[in-house]
C-alpha cells in the first residue's frame, strides 16, 4: 500500500492549522536539539528494516541444495 494513500487513514481530517499546532507541541515536548537525534535514529531503523527485507528476499530466492538429487546423479 502506498504510504501517501494510507496517510489520510491515520491522520483523518488534519488541515494546516492543526498540523502546525501538532508540530509546535512536538517541538515543545522534545526540544529543538532532540528532534534531529530522533529523526536520525528513525532513519537508521528504517534502513535496518529495509536491509532485513533485502536479506530475507535473498534467502528466499537462494536455490535449495537437494542432497538426494546429488546422490542419484553420482551413481
Chimera marker file (.cmm) of the C-alpha trace (Angstrom):
<marker_set name="trace">
<marker id="1" x="0.000" y="0.000" z="0.000" r="1" g="1" b="0" radius="0.5"/>
<marker id="2" x="1.273" y="3.434" z="-0.855" r="1" g="1" b="0" radius="0.5"/>
<marker id="3" x="2.210" y="5.492" z="2.215" r="1" g="1" b="0" radius="0.5"/>
<marker id="4" x="0.701" y="8.654" z="0.800" r="1" g="1" b="0" radius="0.5"/>
<marker id="5" x="-2.578" y="6.850" z="0.133" r="1" g="1" b="0" radius="0.5"/>
<marker id="6" x="-2.635" y="5.452" z="3.696" r="1" g="1" b="0" radius="0.5"/>
<marker id="7" x="-1.760" y="8.771" z="5.345" r="1" g="1" b="0" radius="0.5"/>
<marker id="8" x="-5.372" y="10.066" z="5.449" r="1" g="1" b="0" radius="0.5"/>
<marker id="9" x="-6.421" y="6.875" z="7.238" r="1" g="1" b="0" radius="0.5"/>
<marker id="10" x="-4.157" y="7.703" z="10.173" r="1" g="1" b="0" radius="0.5"/>
<marker id="11" x="-4.438" y="11.470" z="10.223" r="1" g="1" b="0" radius="0.5"/>
<marker id="12" x="-8.096" y="11.907" z="9.390" r="1" g="1" b="0" radius="0.5"/>
<marker id="13" x="-9.026" y="15.476" z="8.506" r="1" g="1" b="0" radius="0.5"/>
<marker id="14" x="-5.942" y="17.303" z="9.777" r="1" g="1" b="0" radius="0.5"/>
<marker id="15" x="-5.535" y="20.613" z="7.998" r="1" g="1" b="0" radius="0.5"/>
<marker id="16" x="-2.757" y="23.221" z="8.007" r="1" g="1" b="0" radius="0.5"/>
<marker id="17" x="-3.563" y="24.896" z="11.329" r="1" g="1" b="0" radius="0.5"/>
<marker id="18" x="-3.939" y="21.619" z="13.216" r="1" g="1" b="0" radius="0.5"/>
<marker id="19" x="-0.729" y="20.296" z="11.687" r="1" g="1" b="0" radius="0.5"/>
<marker id="20" x="1.100" y="23.435" z="12.773" r="1" g="1" b="0" radius="0.5"/>
<marker id="21" x="-0.178" y="23.016" z="16.342" r="1" g="1" b="0" radius="0.5"/>
<marker id="22" x="0.912" y="19.355" z="16.374" r="1" g="1" b="0" radius="0.5"/>
<marker id="23" x="4.396" y="20.305" z="15.154" r="1" g="1" b="0" radius="0.5"/>
<marker id="24" x="4.664" y="23.005" z="17.834" r="1" g="1" b="0" radius="0.5"/>
<marker id="25" x="3.607" y="20.562" z="20.573" r="1" g="1" b="0" radius="0.5"/>
<marker id="26" x="6.195" y="18.025" z="19.379" r="1" g="1" b="0" radius="0.5"/>
<marker id="27" x="8.815" y="20.761" z="19.354" r="1" g="1" b="0" radius="0.5"/>
<marker id="28" x="7.888" y="21.752" z="22.905" r="1" g="1" b="0" radius="0.5"/>
<marker id="29" x="7.921" y="18.157" z="24.161" r="1" g="1" b="0" radius="0.5"/>
<marker id="30" x="11.232" y="17.084" z="22.650" r="1" g="1" b="0" radius="0.5"/>
<marker id="31" x="13.067" y="20.362" z="22.177" r="1" g="1" b="0" radius="0.5"/>
<marker id="32" x="14.990" y="21.543" z="19.159" r="1" g="1" b="0" radius="0.5"/>
<marker id="33" x="18.098" y="19.506" z="19.958" r="1" g="1" b="0" radius="0.5"/>
<marker id="34" x="16.364" y="16.143" z="20.373" r="1" g="1" b="0" radius="0.5"/>
<marker id="35" x="14.377" y="16.164" z="17.124" r="1" g="1" b="0" radius="0.5"/>
<marker id="36" x="17.397" y="15.653" z="14.809" r="1" g="1" b="0" radius="0.5"/>
<marker id="37" x="18.519" y="12.746" z="17.027" r="1" g="1" b="0" radius="0.5"/>
<marker id="38" x="15.042" y="11.210" z="16.828" r="1" g="1" b="0" radius="0.5"/>
<marker id="39" x="14.922" y="11.579" z="13.044" r="1" g="1" b="0" radius="0.5"/>
<marker id="40" x="18.421" y="10.113" z="12.700" r="1" g="1" b="0" radius="0.5"/>
<marker id="41" x="17.507" y="7.083" z="14.806" r="1" g="1" b="0" radius="0.5"/>
<marker id="42" x="14.279" y="6.637" z="12.842" r="1" g="1" b="0" radius="0.5"/>
<marker id="43" x="16.294" y="6.754" z="9.610" r="1" g="1" b="0" radius="0.5"/>
<marker id="44" x="18.690" y="4.117" z="10.926" r="1" g="1" b="0" radius="0.5"/>
<marker id="45" x="15.730" y="1.952" z="11.943" r="1" g="1" b="0" radius="0.5"/>
<marker id="46" x="14.136" y="2.241" z="8.510" r="1" g="1" b="0" radius="0.5"/>
<marker id="47" x="17.473" y="1.428" z="6.864" r="1" g="1" b="0" radius="0.5"/>
<marker id="48" x="17.918" y="-1.653" z="9.072" r="1" g="1" b="0" radius="0.5"/>
<marker id="49" x="14.363" y="-2.767" z="8.288" r="1" g="1" b="0" radius="0.5"/>
<marker id="50" x="14.923" y="-2.412" z="4.527" r="1" g="1" b="0" radius="0.5"/>
<marker id="51" x="18.225" y="-4.294" z="4.814" r="1" g="1" b="0" radius="0.5"/>
<marker id="52" x="16.438" y="-7.072" z="6.692" r="1" g="1" b="0" radius="0.5"/>
<marker id="53" x="13.802" y="-7.278" z="3.957" r="1" g="1" b="0" radius="0.5"/>
<marker id="54" x="16.506" y="-7.464" z="1.289" r="1" g="1" b="0" radius="0.5"/>
<marker id="55" x="18.291" y="-10.224" z="3.208" r="1" g="1" b="0" radius="0.5"/>
<marker id="56" x="15.045" y="-12.151" z="3.595" r="1" g="1" b="0" radius="0.5"/>
<marker id="57" x="14.285" y="-11.851" z="-0.137" r="1" g="1" b="0" radius="0.5"/>
<marker id="58" x="17.801" y="-13.036" z="-0.946" r="1" g="1" b="0" radius="0.5"/>
<marker id="59" x="17.384" y="-16.014" z="1.387" r="1" g="1" b="0" radius="0.5"/>
<marker id="60" x="14.026" y="-16.920" z="-0.144" r="1" g="1" b="0" radius="0.5"/>
<marker id="61" x="15.350" y="-16.693" z="-3.711" r="1" g="1" b="0" radius="0.5"/>
<marker id="62" x="18.502" y="-18.700" z="-2.937" r="1" g="1" b="0" radius="0.5"/>
<marker id="63" x="18.445" y="-22.104" z="-4.663" r="1" g="1" b="0" radius="0.5"/>
<marker id="64" x="17.848" y="-25.102" z="-2.454" r="1" g="1" b="0" radius="0.5"/>
<marker id="65" x="20.525" y="-27.818" z="-2.471" r="1" g="1" b="0" radius="0.5"/>
<marker id="66" x="18.760" y="-31.164" z="-2.524" r="1" g="1" b="0" radius="0.5"/>
<marker id="67" x="21.090" y="-33.927" z="-1.306" r="1" g="1" b="0" radius="0.5"/>
<marker id="68" x="19.012" y="-36.751" z="-2.836" r="1" g="1" b="0" radius="0.5"/>
<marker id="69" x="19.446" y="-35.455" z="-6.409" r="1" g="1" b="0" radius="0.5"/>
<marker id="70" x="23.203" y="-35.168" z="-5.920" r="1" g="1" b="0" radius="0.5"/>
<marker id="71" x="23.402" y="-38.784" z="-4.708" r="1" g="1" b="0" radius="0.5"/>
<marker id="72" x="21.298" y="-40.051" z="-7.632" r="1" g="1" b="0" radius="0.5"/>
<marker id="73" x="23.396" y="-38.227" z="-10.241" r="1" g="1" b="0" radius="0.5"/>
<marker id="74" x="26.619" y="-39.693" z="-8.816" r="1" g="1" b="0" radius="0.5"/>
<marker id="75" x="25.593" y="-43.325" z="-9.495" r="1" g="1" b="0" radius="0.5"/>
<link id1="1" id2="2" r="1" g="1" b="0" radius="0.2"/>
<link id1="2" id2="3" r="1" g="1" b="0" radius="0.2"/>
<link id1="3" id2="4" r="1" g="1" b="0" radius="0.2"/>
<link id1="4" id2="5" r="1" g="1" b="0" radius="0.2"/>
<link id1="5" id2="6" r="1" g="1" b="0" radius="0.2"/>
<link id1="6" id2="7" r="1" g="1" b="0" radius="0.2"/>
<link id1="7" id2="8" r="1" g="1" b="0" radius="0.2"/>
<link id1="8" id2="9" r="1" g="1" b="0" radius="0.2"/>
<link id1="9" id2="10" r="1" g="1" b="0" radius="0.2"/>
<link id1="10" id2="11" r="1" g="1" b="0" radius="0.2"/>
<link id1="11" id2="12" r="1" g="1" b="0" radius="0.2"/>
<link id1="12" id2="13" r="1" g="1" b="0" radius="0.2"/>
<link id1="13" id2="14" r="1" g="1" b="0" radius="0.2"/>
<link id1="14" id2="15" r="1" g="1" b="0" radius="0.2"/>
<link id1="15" id2="16" r="1" g="1" b="0" radius="0.2"/>
<link id1="16" id2="17" r="1" g="1" b="0" radius="0.2"/>
<link id1="17" id2="18" r="1" g="1" b="0" radius="0.2"/>
<link id1="18" id2="19" r="1" g="1" b="0" radius="0.2"/>
<link id1="19" id2="20" r="1" g="1" b="0" radius="0.2"/>
<link id1="20" id2="21" r="1" g="1" b="0" radius="0.2"/>
<link id1="21" id2="22" r="1" g="1" b="0" radius="0.2"/>
<link id1="22" id2="23" r="1" g="1" b="0" radius="0.2"/>
<link id1="23" id2="24" r="1" g="1" b="0" radius="0.2"/>
<link id1="24" id2="25" r="1" g="1" b="0" radius="0.2"/>
<link id1="25" id2="26" r="1" g="1" b="0" radius="0.2"/>
<link id1="26" id2="27" r="1" g="1" b="0" radius="0.2"/>
<link id1="27" id2="28" r="1" g="1" b="0" radius="0.2"/>
<link id1="28" id2="29" r="1" g="1" b="0" radius="0.2"/>
<link id1="29" id2="30" r="1" g="1" b="0" radius="0.2"/>
<link id1="30" id2="31" r="1" g="1" b="0" radius="0.2"/>
<link id1="31" id2="32" r="1" g="1" b="0" radius="0.2"/>
<link id1="32" id2="33" r="1" g="1" b="0" radius="0.2"/>
<link id1="33" id2="34" r="1" g="1" b="0" radius="0.2"/>
<link id1="34" id2="35" r="1" g="1" b="0" radius="0.2"/>
<link id1="35" id2="36" r="1" g="1" b="0" radius="0.2"/>
<link id1="36" id2="37" r="1" g="1" b="0" radius="0.2"/>
<link id1="37" id2="38" r="1" g="1" b="0" radius="0.2"/>
<link id1="38" id2="39" r="1" g="1" b="0" radius="0.2"/>
<link id1="39" id2="40" r="1" g="1" b="0" radius="0.2"/>
<link id1="40" id2="41" r="1" g="1" b="0" radius="0.2"/>
<link id1="41" id2="42" r="1" g="1" b="0" radius="0.2"/>
<link id1="42" id2="43" r="1" g="1" b="0" radius="0.2"/>
<link id1="43" id2="44" r="1" g="1" b="0" radius="0.2"/>
<link id1="44" id2="45" r="1" g="1" b="0" radius="0.2"/>
<link id1="45" id2="46" r="1" g="1" b="0" radius="0.2"/>
<link id1="46" id2="47" r="1" g="1" b="0" radius="0.2"/>
<link id1="47" id2="48" r="1" g="1" b="0" radius="0.2"/>
<link id1="48" id2="49" r="1" g="1" b="0" radius="0.2"/>
<link id1="49" id2="50" r="1" g="1" b="0" radius="0.2"/>
<link id1="50" id2="51" r="1" g="1" b="0" radius="0.2"/>
<link id1="51" id2="52" r="1" g="1" b="0" radius="0.2"/>
<link id1="52" id2="53" r="1" g="1" b="0" radius="0.2"/>
<link id1="53" id2="54" r="1" g="1" b="0" radius="0.2"/>
<link id1="54" id2="55" r="1" g="1" b="0" radius="0.2"/>
<link id1="55" id2="56" r="1" g="1" b="0" radius="0.2"/>
<link id1="56" id2="57" r="1" g="1" b="0" radius="0.2"/>
<link id1="57" id2="58" r="1" g="1" b="0" radius="0.2"/>
<link id1="58" id2="59" r="1" g="1" b="0" radius="0.2"/>
<link id1="59" id2="60" r="1" g="1" b="0" radius="0.2"/>
<link id1="60" id2="61" r="1" g="1" b="0" radius="0.2"/>
<link id1="61" id2="62" r="1" g="1" b="0" radius="0.2"/>
<link id1="62" id2="63" r="1" g="1" b="0" radius="0.2"/>
<link id1="63" id2="64" r="1" g="1" b="0" radius="0.2"/>
<link id1="64" id2="65" r="1" g="1" b="0" radius="0.2"/>
<link id1="65" id2="66" r="1" g="1" b="0" radius="0.2"/>
<link id1="66" id2="67" r="1" g="1" b="0" radius="0.2"/>
<link id1="67" id2="68" r="1" g="1" b="0" radius="0.2"/>
<link id1="68" id2="69" r="1" g="1" b="0" radius="0.2"/>
<link id1="69" id2="70" r="1" g="1" b="0" radius="0.2"/>
<link id1="70" id2="71" r="1" g="1" b="0" radius="0.2"/>
<link id1="71" id2="72" r="1" g="1" b="0" radius="0.2"/>
<link id1="72" id2="73" r="1" g="1" b="0" radius="0.2"/>
<link id1="73" id2="74" r="1" g="1" b="0" radius="0.2"/>
<link id1="74" id2="75" r="1" g="1" b="0" radius="0.2"/>
</marker_set>
